[in-house]
């Protein structure tokens, strides 16, 4: 992402605006020019370009925070060197909060909102999670090898990662590790020939909404009554609920062998999850950026009130 021309241009543009602002504080003849008079507008444009670059390259806001921390520190040092109170005051007001947010978000916890129902019933749309950023090693960008304290994901972890085909983070359950053979028969998951322990919990009748796309591309929405079976699964040191819809996702027995350096993930909502059994495929080790460890709020829609009745650690 750092080599992306859009990202480089946005950094260069912000640097020009910043340098001219410093010069305008030092020399009077720099105060009235186009860039200084439109500095707020220009920095907004460059900032939006930077965010766009981060999005299309599966980058992280931590990159922006790092760049902001470095730049504001350099400006602060410049103000101290020039003994200019205005530059010192302005840069210090930016550097301290930006740097603290950078440390918190990059190396401790990052908030993440569940966008779909693929992890029901444990996690649902609107849940806000805290992703433990040091669980699998320290790194600044979401994709890439950890800089330090590298640790690998474990069976049953609720992992947050960026898939190869989409720059949007996903949250799934880790089922298979490098070298494992995964088999699914009648919705029973086997790892290296051993069944994942599965215990029946309850059955419920539910109303679900399904979307259908016809040959013309038109999407229709249909509601239907279904029977849903819930099971406890035990994998690794985790025990969690899974959701299975009777009569849905009926398929032939399937088997995968996880390649080296990759992992196999599934959603707890087994019949409504885009995971390693479908388009996501195997997840490279460097694409994991943390473990979802804590649920701190649920906010289902913008016009809804958030609630905290489900707060707690994630199984």
Rosetta blueprint (number, residue, H / E / L):
1 X L
2 X L
3 X L
4 X L
5 X H
6 X H
7 X H
8 X H
9 X H
10 X H
11 X H
12 X H
13 X H
14 X H
15 X H
16 X H
17 X H
18 X H
19 X H
20 X H
21 X H
22 X H
23 X H
24 X H
25 X H
26 X H
27 X L
28 X H
29 X H
30 X H
31 X L
32 X L
33 X L
34 X H
35 X H
36 X H
37 X H
38 X L
39 X H
40 X H
41 X H
42 X H
43 X H
44 X H
45 X H
46 X H
47 X H
48 X H
49 X H
50 X H
51 X H
52 X H
53 X H
54 X H
55 X H
56 X H
57 X L
58 X L
59 X L
60 X L
61 X H
62 X H
63 X H
64 X H
65 X H
66 X H
67 X H
68 X H
69 X H
70 X H
71 X H
72 X H
73 X H
74 X H
75 X H
76 X H
77 X H
78 X H
79 X H
80 X H
81 X H
82 X H
83 X L
84 X L
85 X H
86 X H
87 X H
88 X H
89 X H
90 X H
91 X H
92 X H
93 X H
94 X H
95 X H
96 X H
97 X H
98 X H
99 X H
100 X H
101 X H
102 X H
103 X H
104 X H
105 X H
106 X H
107 X H
108 X L
109 X E
110 X E
111 X E
112 X E
113 X E
114 X L
115 X L
116 X L
117 X L
118 X L
119 X L
120 X L
121 X L
122 X L
123 X L
124 X L
125 X L
126 X L
127 X E
128 X E
129 X E
130 X E
131 X E
132 X E
133 X L
134 X L
135 X L
136 X L
137 X L
138 X E
139 X L
140 X L
141 X L
142 X L
143 X L
144 X L
145 X L
146 X L
147 X L
148 X E
149 X L
150 X L
151 X L
152 X L
153 X L
154 X L
155 X L
156 X L
157 X L
158 X E
159 X E
160 X E
161 X E
162 X E
163 X L
164 X L
165 X L
166 X L
167 X L
168 X L
169 X E
170 X E
171 X E
172 X E
173 X E
174 X E
175 X E
176 X E
177 X L
178 X L
179 X L
180 X L
181 X E
182 X E
183 X E
184 X E
185 X E
186 X L
187 X L
188 X E
189 X E
190 X E
191 X E
192 X L
193 X L
194 X E
195 X E
196 X L
197 X E
198 X E
199 X E
200 X E
201 X E
202 X E
203 X E
204 X E
205 X E
206 X E
207 X E
208 X E
209 X E
210 X E
211 X E
212 X E
213 X E
214 X L
215 X L
216 X L
217 X L
218 X L
219 X E
220 X E
221 X E
222 X E
223 X E
224 X E
225 X E
226 X E
227 X E
228 X E
229 X E
230 X E
231 X E
232 X E
233 X E
234 X E
235 X E
236 X L
237 X L
238 X E
239 X E
240 X E
241 X E
242 X E
243 X E
244 X E
245 X E
246 X L
247 X L
248 X L
249 X L
250 X L
251 X L
252 X L
253 X L
254 X E
255 X E
256 X E
257 X E
258 X L
259 X L
260 X L
261 X L
262 X E
263 X E
264 X E
265 X E
266 X E
267 X L
268 X L
269 X E
270 X L
271 X L
272 X L
273 X L
274 X L
275 X L
276 X L
277 X L
278 X L
279 X L
280 X L
281 X L
282 X L
283 X E
284 X E
285 X H
286 X H
287 X H
288 X E
289 X E
290 X E
291 X E
292 X E
293 X E
294 X E
295 X E
296 X E
297 X E
298 X E
299 X L
300 X L
301 X L
302 X L
303 X L
304 X L
305 X L
306 X L
307 X E
308 X L
309 X L
310 X L
311 X L
312 X E
313 X E
314 X L
315 X L
